[in-house]
Amino acid sequence: MSLVYLILGGNQGNRGEIIESAIDLVTSKIGQKSVASSLYESESWGFSSELFLNQVIAIETNMSPDEILITCQQIEVQLGRIRKGAGYEARTIDIDLLYYNSIVLKSPDLTIPHPRIADRRFVLVPLAEIAPDYKDPISGKKVIEMLQDCTDPSKVWRLGEN
């Protein structure tokens, strides 16, 4: 069994219901959920848009990283995600593979760990809630240290605490 961390987020439609549906699909198609963070709202990152709702989950799976990527993309489409281009945009759901055990992988379709974890407060805050001592296999830093070092000024708060 492999342990993977995924972040799910979106800012269109009924965000909470869509994330809940995405988690149901992830657990039925990829593997068993071992832990989930609280739901967090955050400002958009990389573009101006409505607030995002995000959650990080840990999944135990027998799937390969490539199989997880393909399945996550299928789930996104099933839940109404339409990709309009290569840039950042509003979306119903986005599912990113953050970590897969402690492997480092770089292929044309997938990079693990996700290359922008350390730059994104909206990823680090929920990840630090459930895995503060997890060590990034590239930097060697714990997630909590990455959060402390993060220079992203965007605001992130637990749902309902704004």
Buried (B, 14 or more C-beta within 10 A) or exposed (E): EBBBBBBBBBBBEEBEEBBBBBBEBBBEBBBEBBEBBBBBBBBBBEEEBEBBBBBBBBBEBEBEBEEBBBBBBEBBEEBBBEEEEEEEBBBBBBBBBBBBEEEEEEEEEBBBBBEBBBBBBBBBBBBBBBBEEBBBBEEEBBBBBBBEEBEBEBEBBBBEEE
